[in-house]
Amino acid sequence: MAANRWLPRFLRQMPRLPDAAGDHLGEAPGDGPVIRMVIVGDSAVTGVGADHLDGALAGQLATAVAGLTGRRVCWRVLGRTGARARTLDTYFLRHLSDPCTPERPDLVIVSIGVNDVTRLLPPRLWERDLLALIDRIRHRLDRSVPILFIQLPPVRQFIGLPVPLRRSLGLLAKRYNRRLRLLARRDPDVYRLPADDLLVPLADFFASDGFHPSQIGYRAWARSIASQIATVVDLRAGRSPATARSGR
C-alpha cells in the first residue's frame, strides 16, 4: 500500500486536539433500576473534539439511553488517546467497577480500531487483538457481561484526510467492520453497534482537525447507536425490545 511510505509523516503533522475536560464518571437522571455503563477505548472515549465529557460520546450516550429507557444511567470513561485494541491493558481493565455502586457494570461499551487502521494492521491481527481484549474483560469481570463494540466510523469520509488516503483507509476500516460483524454473530454476549443514520452534515460532524467528532458529531453518533444499546438492555432484562435492532 502506497500509504506505508507517507502516512506516518502525515499523521504527525495533523493538529493535536486535547481530551475533553471533566470527571471521567457521571450520570444521566431517570427512574427505575440504574443502568451501569463503562465506556472503554480511544480518543472518541476521551472526548477529543468536544469541550467537556458531558458533551462527548459518554455523556451524550448516557443522556440518549436514559431518554429511551426512562432509567438512570451511570457511566465511567476508561480511555486513552491513541489506544489500540492490544493496548487497552490491565491498567484500564482494573477499573471496570461500577461508577455508582460497588457492583459490576451492566454493559461494557468499546470504541477501538481507528488507530489500528492508521497503522495498517491486517484485519486478521485486529480480530486476534479483539478476542484477547474480550478475554481480558471477562476475566476481570468474572461474569458474562455484554460487550458492545462500536463499529468503526466511515473513515472514507474523514475530511481531514486527503482523498487517496481516505479511500485506502476506508477500505481497511470496512474489512475491520466485517470481522467485527462475524465475531458478534459467533458470540452471544458480544454486540456490534453500527452507526447508520447520523443525520448531520459532514462539516458539522467533525471538529477542527477533520478527524475527530465535534460536540454536534458526538451527539449524532450517540443518538444513532443509543437505541441499539437500549435494545440490549431490554434483552438482558428478559423484556421484549421496545427499540431498534441489537446490531448482530
Disulfide bonds with the S-S distance in Angstrom:
Cys74-Cys100 1.67
